């Protein structure tokens, strides 16, 4: 089994959460460790996602959330989220 991911994320891509009928826009990729002024051997990449949908409109849930890139790719590969490329 090939461990290399075929999912490539970029700013402007959309993420769909079909269980909650929410859509998210990938806004910014950042290194979590750099955000805490911590120098590490390897960066821990994360994505700032702007979410929209009824769940976010009807509650106090934050419209922006960060997901680690590895976690987000795993959720896409497991079909928890749908990834739509910005072409």
C-alpha positions in Angstrom: 0.0 0.0 0.0 1.3 3.4 -1.0 1.6 5.7 2.1 2.0 8.8 -0.1 -1.1 10.9 -0.1 -2.7 11.8 -3.4 -4.6 14.7 -1.8 -2.9 18.1 -2.4 -4.5 21.1 -0.6 -4.3 24.7 -1.7 -5.7 28.0 -0.6 -9.2 28.4 -2.2 -10.0 24.7 -2.1 -13.4 23.8 -0.6 -14.1 21.2 2.0 -17.6 19.7 2.3 -18.8 18.0 5.5 -21.7 15.9 4.1 -22.9 14.8 7.6 -23.6 18.4 8.7 -24.1 20.0 5.3 -21.4 22.5 5.9 -18.8 23.9 3.5 -15.4 25.2 4.3 -12.9 27.4 2.4 -9.2 26.7 2.9 -7.8 30.1 3.7 -4.3 29.8 5.0 -1.7 27.1 5.5 0.6 27.7 8.5 3.1 25.9 10.7 1.6 25.3 14.1 4.9 25.2 15.9 6.0 28.5 14.4 2.8 30.1 15.7 4.0 29.2 19.2 7.6 30.4 18.5 8.8 26.8 18.8 11.5 25.6 16.5 11.1 21.9 15.5 12.9 19.6 13.1 9.8 19.3 11.0 6.9 21.8 10.6 3.4 20.8 11.7 1.2 22.2 8.9 -2.3 23.2 9.6 -5.1 24.9 7.6 -7.2 27.9 8.7 -10.7 27.0 7.4 -13.6 29.4 7.1 -16.9 27.4 7.6 -20.4 28.3 6.5 -23.8 26.6 6.8 -26.8 26.5 9.1 -25.0 24.9 12.0 -22.6 27.8 12.1 -25.3 30.4 11.5 -27.6 29.1 14.3 -25.0 28.7 17.0 -22.1 30.3 18.6 -19.7 27.8 17.0 -16.6 29.6 15.5 -16.8 30.2 11.8 -13.1 29.7 11.5 -11.3 26.6 12.7 -7.8 25.1 12.2 -7.2 21.5 11.2 -3.8 19.9 10.9 -3.0 19.1 7.3 -2.4 15.4 8.1 -5.7 15.2 9.9 -7.6 17.0 7.1 -6.1 14.7 4.4 -7.0 11.7 6.5 -10.6 12.9 6.8 -10.7 13.3 3.0 -9.2 9.9 2.3 -11.7 8.3 4.7 -14.6 10.1 3.0 -15.5 12.1 6.1 -15.0 15.3 4.1 -15.2 15.9 0.4 -12.4 17.9 -1.2 -13.1 20.2 -4.1 -10.1 21.7 -5.9 -10.0 25.4 -6.8 -9.0 25.3 -10.4 
